[in-house]
C-alpha cells in the first residue's frame, strides 16, 4: 500500500512540475511581449525620457533572466515545449532587432540620452 501512495505522489509532483513549467513559460512569454511592445513605443518617439529608458532597460534585464531560466527548464509536456520554443524564437527575434536598425536609427534620441 505504501508503494501506491509513493507512486501517486510522484505522479502529482510530475503534474505540478508540468503546471509550474507552463505557468513560468507563460510569464516569460508575457515578459517578452511587454519588452517588444515598449520597444515599439520607444522607436516611434523623437524624444524619450530617461524614466522610460530606465523602465525599458529594467524590463529587458528581467526578460533576459526569465529567458535564461526558461532555457534551462526541461519538461516533457508537449504544450510546454511548443510554448517554450515559440517564446525563445520571439526573444531571439527581439535581440536581433535590438542589435540592428533600432540602435542605429535612434542612437542619438535614445541610447545617447543624458539623464
Beta strands, then each sheet from edge to edge (+ up, - down):
end
